[in-house]
């Protein structure tokens, strides 16, 4: 088959969507399928296909659409605020660009977010099946970031509608967690029959190989290392982690926390760290390409998310055999059993997070037991084969009935 993987977000980037797309592409190509990727270029000024170099300057479509959409709103809906207008322009531009790249040649389209799903559903050939994977809930993330102020505002009603139409504009919508499925059904009125849960998988052997590489960053031998690999954005909850670390510092100073990642909150978090006198205990490492090595060196993994879905960072920490200290945000409780494969605190609760960090630092036997259980669970649960078999079963549900004698996709992968 010819398959198109499409996302509104730019690729490649540091995050789960990028990891998922490139893993899926590699596995599908190993089966003999032809796979293209359509996404924003990292400079956000072009649409492109990173696998073949084709690109389109964004201004060539956006400038025309910008004028028409703004004129329409000015004449008919002047009360709609600029943020909503911008989102409409972005989606219209994305769908127009997709038609320039051509959609008719694909046997299957697999989108990766609500924006690209709605856009391509409107312009694709009717006969072409479209599957989407929704990796999180944008509407509620906007509440955490402050871009949407409250649930009574016009922007909230707009993003709630975006969430509904993005989830419903496909033949089947994949979600990685039961949490996200429940949220879409209960809060956004998405039909339960539209959604199927397929957890992520990861290339465990490749990750373990990378763990054995070298790194210029060497851990101090007399300190416990806490590692937090996460974008510095509001939804990841770093401010609560820093508050918890300030409490931990009052008890003991034999630890260092590595904040691995970057983002718009870096300056604010650095200021908070200074104000809490944590400069000697918290290191902002920025974006790194040696995260597996840093996890190998770490003693404890921590993730204080306020909202999350099925973070790859937790999966990687478990496979690396690290005790995980996490919040109960989103789908994380589906990944971690409190007291067995990790320690869980309520999202946003700095005191509980501090208590869990203190417990796992102080108790060597507990730390070792949790790490062993987490690795055993992770090696089984995050198998890439399991994810691919489940995904191919979803593909088979929307592809026109296979000719008699053709091997079904899931079985085809096993025989390959």
N, C-alpha and C positions, 0 to 999 in steps of 0.2 A: 504494500500500500504506500501511497504518498500521504504523509501526515504533517500537519502544521501545528506546532506548539506556539501559542501566542500569548503575550502579556502586555498590558499597558506600561508596566514598570520597566525601568532600564535594566539591561543585562550586559555583562555579568555584574553582580553586586554582592555585597556581604549580607547574606540572609538566606532563609529557608527556601524562598521561591526559586532563587537562582540555583541552589543545590538540587532541588527537586527537578527542575526543567532539564538540567544537563545530565543528571542521572537517567531520567526517562528517555532522553534522546539517545544516549549511549546504548541503553538496553534494547530499545526498539531497533536501532541500526544493527545490533548484533543479531537480531532476528531476520535481517534482510530488508527491512522497510527503509524508505527514503524519508528523512525527517528534516524539515525546515523550521527555523525559529524566527518569529516576527516580534519585534519589541522596540522600545525606545533605545536609542544609542545612549551611552553614559553621559554625553554632554547635553542630552535632552533637546538638542537642536535638530536631530535627524531621527527618522524611522529607519530600521535596517534589519537585515537578516545576517546575524553574526557568523552563520555557518558558510555563507557564500559571498559575502561582501557587498551584496546589493543594498543600496540606501536611497533615501529620498529626503531632501531638505524639508524640514517641517514647515518652514515659512511658505513654501509653494502651495500647500493646501490650507494652512491655518489662516493666512492673511485674508483669503477670500471668504472663508467661513466666519472669521472674526467680524468683518464688516456686516455681513448679512444677519448674524445672530444678534449683534448689538443693536442694529437698527430695529429688528423685530421686538426686542425687549423694550427699547426706548419708546416705541409707538404703542405697544399693546400691554406690556407688563412692567411698567416703570418701577413698581414697588419691589421687584426682585433684586436682591443685593448682588454686588459684583462677584462675590465668591461663587454663587450658584451659576451665574453667567459664565464664569471662567471654566467651571467644571463641564458645562454643556458644550462649550467651544472645544475643549480638550477631547471629549468623547466623539463629537462629530468629526474632528480632524483625524482621529485615530481610525475611524471606520472608513473615511474617504481614502486615507493612505493605504489601508488594507486592500481596497479595490484596485488601486494602482499596481500593487504587487501581484494581484491575481489570486482568486480563491477557487475558481472553478476546477483547477487541476487536482485538488486534494480529495482524497477518499474519506478523510476524517480530520476534523479540526478539534484541538484540545486547548481551550483557553485556561488562564491561570488567575483570573481576578474578575470582579463584577463589572469593571469598566470594559475590558476587552470582550467579555462574554456578551454584554448587551450590544456592543458595537458590531461585532462580527455576526451575531444572530440576525441583525437587521439587513446585512448586505451579502451574506453568503448565498450560494445556490440552495434552493429549498431541499433538494435531494441529498445534500451533503450533511451527514450527521455531525453534531457538535456536542462535545462533552466539556464540562468545565470542572476545574478544581478550585474551590474557594479556600484560601489559606488563612483567613482570619475575618474579623468583622470590622470593616472600615468605619461604619457609623459610630460604634461605641468608642473606637480609637480616637475619633474626632472630639468626643467629649473629654477624654483624658488629656488630649493635646491643647484643648481650649479653642480649637477652630470652630467648634459648635458649642454654644454657651449652655443651652438647656433644651429639654425635650419638648418645650412648648414653642420653640422658635421655628421660623420658616426654614432655615438651614437644616434643622433636625428632620422636619417632615420630608425635605428633599432627599437627604442621605438615607433615610429609612426607606423611601421609595426606590432609591438606587439599589439598596441591599435586596429588596424584594425582586425587582426586575432583573438584577444581575444573577440572582440564584435561580430564577425561573426561566431565563432565556437560554435554555439548553435542553437537549434530549434527556440527559441525566447530569446531576451535579454531585461531584465527589466532595466530601468533607473529611478531614483527617481525624476528627474526634466526635464523640457523642455529644460533648459539650456544645460544639458549634452547631451540630444538627438541632439540638434542643433550642438553642438561642434563635436560630433562623425560623423555626416552626412557631415558637411561643411569642417572640417579640416582633417578628417581621412577617408573620402569616404565610410563610413559604409552605407549600404542600409537603407533607412528610414523605409522600411517595416519590417526590422529585429527588430526594437526597439518599445517598448511600455512603456509609462510613468506610473509608480505606485509609488506615494509618500509614504514615511514612515508613520507608525503609532506608537503609544506608549501606554503602559499600564498606563493610566491616573490615575486610582484609586490607583494602587500600588505606583505610584510616589507621589501622594498626601499623602498617608499614611506615606511614608518615610519622607516627609517634616515635619511631626509632631514629628519625633524622636528628641532626644537630641544630642548635640554636645559639645565637650570640648572647641571649639573655640567660644568665646562670643564676639559679636560685641561691640565696644565702643559706648556708648549711644549718644555722642555728635558729631558723624561723620556720614556723608553719606557713604554708602558702595557701591562701584562699584565691581561687580563680573565678572571675565573673565575666564570661565572654558574652557581650550583648551590646547592641547599638545604644548610644547615649540619647535616648528619646524618652518622653514622659511615661509611656506605657510600660517600660521596663523597670520602673520603680527604684532607680539608683539612689534617690534622695533618702528613701527609707533604709536602704542598706548602709549608707553613710551614718545615719542616726544610730543604727544598731552597732556599727563598728565603734562609734564614739563611746557607747556603753561598754563594749567589750574591752576597750583600751583602759577603762577604769579598773578592770580585773586583772589584765595581763597584757604584756607588750611583746610576747614572743611570736608574733605573726605579722604577715604583710598581705595585703589584698591587691591583686592585679585586676584592674578594670581593663578588659581587652575589648576594643571597639572604639568607634568615634561617632559623633553626631552633634546636632544643634545644641544639646544641653551641656556640652563639655565645659564651657567657660563657667556656667552657673555651678556645676558640680565641683569644679576645681576651687571655686570660691567657697562653697560649703565645706569642702575638705579642709581648707585653710582655717575657716572660722571655728571648726571643731578640733583644730590642732592635730590633724591626721596626716600631715605632710610626710612624716617618717613611716607611715603605715599603709598609705594608699598610693599606688602607682598607676597613672593613666598611660597605658601602653599604646593607645591608638589602634588603628586597623593593622592586623598582623596576618601573615601568610603561614605562620608556624604554630597555629593554635593547637594542633595535636601534640606537638612537642611540649608546649606550655602546660597542657593538661597532664602530660606524663610527669612533669616536674611538680605539679601542684599536689597538695594534700587533701584539699576540700574544694568542691564546686558549689557555688552559690548563685541563685537566680531569684531576684525579688520582684518578679513581674506583677504589675497590676492587672494586665490582661495578656493572655498568651493563648496559643492554640496547641501545637504539638512541637515545641522548640527542638530543633536539631541539636542545640547545645546540650540539652539534657540527655538526649540519645547518645551523643559522643562521650559525655562524662561517664555514663553508665558502662559503655563499651570499654572505656579507658580504666574502669575499675576504681572510680572515685566515689566517695560518699557525697550525696547531693543534698544540699539544704535549699529548699525552694518554697515558693508561695503556693497557695491553692488556686491561683488564677487560671481561668479557662480550662483547658484540657490537661493541665499538669497533673492533677490527681489521678488521671487515667494512666499516667506514666510511673508514678511513685506511690508506694504503699508506706504510710508513715510508720517509722520504727523498724521497718523491714528492709526496704530498698532506698530509704532516704528519710529526711525529716521535713515536715511541712508546717508552715505557719500561715495564718490568715493574710491575704494580700493587704499591703499597706500597714501591717502591724509590726513596727520596729522593735517593740519590746519582745514579742514572741520570736522574731527572727534572731535577736540577740541571744535569747535563751537557747535556741537550737544550735547556734554557732558555738556558744560556750560549751554546750554539752558534747558536741562532736569533737571539739579541740581537746577537751580535758580527758575524755575517755578513749584511750587507745584501742581497747578491745571492741567497743561499740563502733568506732570508726572502721576498723578492719572488717567487722561482721557486716556492716551496711555496704561497704565497698564490694565485698564478695557476692552478696545477694544481688546487688545492683548489676554487677557484671553478668552474672548468670541469667538474670531476667533480660538484660539488654541484648545479649548474644542471640537469644531465641526470638524476642519480640521484634527486633529491628532488622530482621533478615530482608535483604533487598529482593530475594526470590519471592518471599511472601507478598510484598507490596506489588511486585510486577504481576504475579498470578492473579491477584485480586483486581488489579487495574485492567488486565486483559479480559477478564470476565465481564467487566463493565463495557469495554469496547465491543465485545461480541453481542451485547444486548442492543446496540444501536446500529451496527453495521448491517446492511441488507443481507438477507439470508444467504449463507455461504452455499456455493455449489456443492452438489452431492460428491462426496469423496475428498473434499478439501479438509485438511486437518485444522481443527479449531485453534485459535491463537494461543490459548493457555497451554495446550498440549504441544503445539508447535515449538513453543519456547523450551519446554522440557526436553524435547527430542533434539533440539539444537545444542 
